[in-house]
Amino acid sequence: MDAWKQAWWLTRNDYSKDKLQWLWSAIFMIYTGSMSGVMLIGQQQSNFINPVVDAFFLIMLPFLGFLFSRRSFRYIQEDSYTQLLAFYRRLPIPNETVMWSRLQQSLIAFAYNGFFFYGSLYAVRLHTEGFTWDQYLAFALSCTGYGLLITGLYIYGEFLFSGKKYLMLSSMFLPMAVVIAVLIRLSGNYGFWYVIHYSKLWGLLSPIMWIAVVAGLVTLWGFSRLTLKKLAVRDLS
């Protein structure tokens, strides 16, 4: 409990340094959610765009776990994540506290960004699907579970690599998402609409939702533990 409280102090302190990140994140999520809705409208008119839509959401959803702060924009030029970890080590703040804070920030970001992203997506397109509140919540949680799963990989790179190597790791995920989307299409399925279908059919009992959330949390926790072990011996100088 003490570690959680210390991490919460660290989280609040970090957020207080860049209050505009809340505004930029909200604007970006409203824009992206709206454009996603427009893309889904176009999907009805062409089967060809289906892999594009699946790839887009596979790439986009993990970004809901980040707030768009100055640090996140400067991580390549200034290696800002490594500098922050080195600063915490000098104070000293335990690695466990830093990791707890990072997980808190991810969960807060998913909730905050999700409100604007899924709200905009619903307003532009998905309101026509006749969702009830529990069905749409199941849809949002299904997508969030996948986002949590990939976030574990991003935290691994953020804590253990320099800014340039972290960029390379992130870039490798893009072609992987495209390949996965193409494979889904070749199998005769539409991944995104598959999630929508089961969310409407089962609501909060959706097996897709529960599998995604559990898998996301377990993977996030597993990557966090692995990252902590390697961070203990990482040279931050």
Stockholm file with secondary structure:
# STOCKHOLM 1.0

chainA/1-237         MDAWKQAWWLTRNDYSKDKLQWLWSAIFMIYTGSMSGVMLIGQQQSNFINPVVDAFFLIMLPFLGFLFSRRSFRYIQEDSYTQLLAFYRRLPIPNETVMWSRLQQSLIAFAYNGFFFYGSLYAVRLHTEGFTWDQYLAFALSCTGYGLLITGLYIYGEFLFSGKKYLMLSSMFLPMAVVIAVLIRLSGNYGFWYVIHYSKLWGLLSPIMWIAVVAGLVTLWGFSRLTLKKLAVRDLS
#=GR chainA/1-237 SS CHHHHHHHHHHHHHHHTCTHHHHHHHHHHHHHHHHHHHHHHHHTTCGGGHHHHHHHHHHHGGGGGCCCCHHHHSTTTSCHHHHHHHHHHHTTCCHHHHHHHHHHHHHHHHHHHHHHHHHHHHHHTGGGGTCCHHHHHHHHHHHHHHHHHHHHHHHHHHHHSCHHHHHHHHHHHHHHHHHHHHHHHHTTCCHHHHHHHHHHHHGGGCHHHHHHHHHHHHHHHHHHHHHHHHHTTCCCC
#=GC SS_cons         CHHHHHHHHHHHHHHHTCTHHHHHHHHHHHHHHHHHHHHHHHHTTCGGGHHHHHHHHHHHGGGGGCCCCHHHHSTTTSCHHHHHHHHHHHTTCCHHHHHHHHHHHHHHHHHHHHHHHHHHHHHHTGGGGTCCHHHHHHHHHHHHHHHHHHHHHHHHHHHHSCHHHHHHHHHHHHHHHHHHHHHHHHTTCCHHHHHHHHHHHHGGGCHHHHHHHHHHHHHHHHHHHHHHHHHTTCCCC
//
